[in-house]
Amino acid sequence: MTGTVTPAGTTAAVTGPTKRKTAPPGLLRRLTRRPASIAAFCVLLGVACVTLLPFYWMLSSSLRTMENMFSLPIQWIPEPLNWRSYVLAWQAQDFTRYFLNSGFVAIAITLSNLLLCSLAGYSLTKFRYGGRGVMFILILSTMMLPLEVTMVPLFLIIKQLDWANSYQGLIMPFLVDGFGVFLMRQYMLSIPKDLIDSARIDGASELRIFWMIVLPLCKPALVALAVFTFREAWDMYIWPLIIITKDSLRTLPLGISLFMSSYGTSWDQLMAIAVLGTLPMILLFFFLQRAFIQGIAATGLKE
Amino acid sequence: MPSFIHTTRATTRRRLRLSLASKQAAFGIAIILPTLAILAVFRFLPMVEAFYFSLTQYDLVHPPKFIGLANFASLLQDPLFLKSVRVSLTYVLFSVVPVLPLSLGLAVLFNRSLWIKNLLRSAIFMPVVMPAVVMAVVWTFMYQQDGVINTILDWFDIGPVPWLRSSATSLWAVILIGIWRATPYYMVIFLAGLQAIPKDYYDAAEIDGAGTWASFRHITLPLLKPTTLLVVVMNVIVAMKVFAVPLIMTGGGPADSTRVLPLFIYQTAFEFFDMGRAAAMSVFLFVGVMLFSFIQVRMFTRGDEQQ
């Protein structure tokens, strides 16, 4: 294949070292590349089937009647459709409440992270004071202290504060996150200091500069951080499991796992709840697809 | 945020004495204080306390009793704990190693123009979107004896595999889900790394007559080394913390085959109320996480030293 590609390579030589990103590929190159592209396409299509199967199976099983649940050959398209599973599952436990709890907690954690991470990132990049480097390292090193390591003492602290079974208990430990600060700091490094200095000369207050100039410039990073934080908060399981015992404070993941242990074989209803629990994330993903993927890609950021 | 308000008041009082530069510095410190306070109370303090409790016997009812290193000594003799460490290490090893070639391979395949490329990428990205608890529920259903996975395997005359019901297969069933979810995540990170490699390098290699494989080996792989290291480190840390999926799917069984360390810590603390012992286990987990986080933190700060 190498030999046939060479003529197209010559075109690259003519264009020289200038950036050739947008130049259209030669016809020959397109032709020789096609088999490889078709192979790549087929492989990716196969992988997509594997990644989507659990989603399809969850959705189709939620609409399948229990008699047909394990019938052979596989009923890929449920017949008859069983919409009642959604109603029954939703009424079996206080899922409305769990949903609202999860939404409230995730939104509160996301908003507070947006504010505190960007304030900290702003401080770490645009102000000079003693100990700044140490503070950055300290904040970053909290990534070494995951909840799975600190859960026992953290639980005792929350209990001492009398925050077990409370929204404070669910939210307060996650108001800010070391990685979020890092993300905002990296982004803010690229904001020119002159911009801030000229606003100061115009007499703008520090808070006003942050709110009106810095934050709007950080919009892409903020969207990525918001999506990333919301996903983690919506997903949170171990912490609510430890501190929440009151039904009215259960979050959706707790509700789903409780439902699983009490209705373990009502697969239609379990899948219906699973669909509803995934739906907010799927909607978020479709509306903010770019931010979602950028948010993940940013976790690999290492400039 | 009372600390924040206090600081601003204090600065107002001393305003006349402060030069412009130190006034700015005071603002800079004031806006980072809430973050430091929260992290101190909810991250650093618990870590210090974890070390302390690991040296005590504490059942939540009686006050903690100092017993020195007895927890650690007894843990190292406890076959259940050693088994749990082994399960965790197996999980980490076998959920990290396959993800590496899989996610890199997918990223390479995506790093070209393809028909309906964005649609395919979204489809493959979907597992990242599914909440962990939902994932556990859906896969438990699929892993049933007469479930969809065994039915599909039966087309190829394989199985039926007992999946979650046998201690020989349960850990592998859990590992498979970890791979299913982690691969698209790291694919996105690799894809970002690939897109940062200048196209000119490949053009130059092509002029020199290098084939696809040669340019992958001598351009892509070396330039992706930092990304690869980061992916391994992040993946190891995530794998060491796995909790929800084994708890919901198997509760650690059958025969302790899926009791990963975080799950054992949780059960020791909140089912057996042995806080001291659980804290000592946390210290072991901390050492594991720290070794790898340290590399990650180093990579995140490396750019600074060069500036």
Interface residues (C-beta under 8 A of the other chain):
Chain A: M1 T2 V5 T6 A8 G9 T10 A12 A13 P17 K19 R20 K21 R33 A36 S37 A40 F41 V43 L44 L45 V47 A48 V50 T51 L52 L53 P54 F55 W57 M58 S61 F70 L72 I74 L116 C117 L119 A120 Y122 S123 L124 K126 F127 R128 Y129 R132 G133 M135 F136 I137 L138 I139 L140 S141 T142 M143 M144 L145 P146 E148 V149 T150 M151 V152 P153 L154 F155 L156 I157 M172 P173 F174 L175 V176 G178 V181 F182 E206 F210 R231 W234 D235 Y237 I238 L241 I242 L252 P253 I256 S257 M260 W267 L270 M271 I273 A274 G277 T278 M281 I282 L284 F285 Q289 F292 I293 I296 A297 T299 G300 K302 E303
Chain B: A21 Q24 A25 F27 G28 I29 I31 I32 P34 T35 L36 I38 L39 V41 F42 R43 F44 L45 P46 M47 E49 A50 F53 L106 L109 F110 R112 S113 L114 W115 L120 R121 S122 A123 I124 F125 M126 P127 V128 V129 M130 P131 A132 V133 V134 M135 A136 V137 V138 W139 T140 F141 M142 Q144 D146 G147 V148 T151 W180 P184 Y185 V188 I189 L191 A192 G193 K199 D200 D203 A204 E206 I207 G209 A210 G211 T212 P226 T227 L230 V231 M234 I237 M240 K241 F243 A244 I248 P262 I265 Y266 A269 F270 M275 A278 A279 S282 L285 F286 V289 M290 S293 F294 Q296 V297 M299 F300 T301 R302 G303 D304
